[in-house]
């Protein structure tokens, strides 16, 4: 098991979740939390919802976990994290900046209570292959050019996520993009010619709520 200092540095700052928060408190206040230390399994490498390899966290799966707190704006140094699954909870406040997590390949945040997406959200996510932002009550937002940082993006879904405006030309330049699913939003016409020649096989644009619906 890693030392308390090593585990805190690598993993604790990412999520303000009940179990991780309790562990952090125990590390920092051993005398106060003595009874809690005995009650909580402090070895994250034995948890079902954390997958580790070579003393590094590579996946966190806390889907359907009744989480209702916010994510910390600080993320630690989880440079080996490849999968973050937090879907179907009630996590609130802005989506976190994940730019330090350059190994992330899959992000599943759908069906939460996040209220906004920060500018430059995709910056640093150079390994990202798939992301789901479905059913989030976000402040209306548009796709910005930082999504091109995810050069290996294969799957993008933002169903009912208050996505507005045009689908920008640069989305069509994502050479690995295979599935684009932004249904039930407020996207507008026209459909871009930049998709000509792309490998995109599935594009879902049904039930757009804008007056100037997509065509083409």
Secondary structure, DSSP 8 states (H G I E B T S, - for coil): ---HHHHHHHTGGGB--HHHHHHHHHHH-TTTSHHHHHHS---GGG-TTEEEETTEEEEEE-TTS---SBB-S--TT-TT--EEE--SS--EES----TT-TT--EEE--SSEE----TTTTTT-TT--EEE-TT-----B---GGGGG-TT--EEE-TTS-BEE---GGGGG-TT--EEE--SSEE-S---GGGTT----EEE-TT--SSS----
